[in-house]
Amino acid sequence: MRIALVGCGRMGERHIRALESWSLVGVCDGSVDALLRMQNNFDIDEKMLFKNYQEMIHQTTPDC
C-alpha cells in the first residue's frame, strides 16, 4: 500500500516507524526544518518531501 504522511512531529515519526513494511510515497509538513529532520532520520528521498499536501497527493497518488 502506498502511504503519504502529513505532519513530521512526534506522531509522524511514530507512524513512519509503524509503517516501515509499507511503501512511503510522500511526507508533508509546513516546516522545512521538520521535513529535513525527517529526511535525515529516515533516509527519505528529497523528491518525497512536500510543503503542500495537495501537491503531494497529486504527485504521489497514495492509496491512503
N, C-alpha and C positions, 0 to 999 in steps of 0.2 A: 504494500500500500504506500502511496506517495503522500507524504506529510509536509505541510507548511506550518511554521510556528510563528505566532505573533507574540512578541514580548521576550526580552532577553534578561529578565530579572531572575530571581531565585527559582520561581516556578518554571520558567522557561528552561533553565538548566536541568531541573528535575525531569521535565518532560523529555528532553533530549536523551538523558541517561536511560529513561524508561523505554524509549522507542528506538534504541540502537539497532534492533533487528529489522526495523522498517526503513524505508527509503526517505530520508530527509531531502526535500527539494528546494526549500527556501526558509529563510529566517528574516523576520522583520522587526524593527524597533525604531523609534524616533530618535534615539540617541546613537550617534556614530561610535562613541566610546563603548557603549554596551554591545554593539554589533562586533566591534573589533575584539573585545574581550571574549565574546562567544566564539568568534572565528579562531582565536588563538587557543582557547581552552579545548575546543572540539575539532580542530583541524578542518574547518568548513571552507570550502572554495569561495573565493571572493564573488563569483558570479551568482552565488546563492544568497547574498546579503542585500536587503532592501530596506529603505526608509518608509516606503509607501506600501501598505498591504494590498491595495487594489492592483498595483503594478506587479507585485509578487504573484498574486493569484493569476493574473493574465499571462504572465511569462512562464510560470512553472506548472500550471494546470494540476494542482494537487487533488487527490481523492478526498482528503478531509483536512 
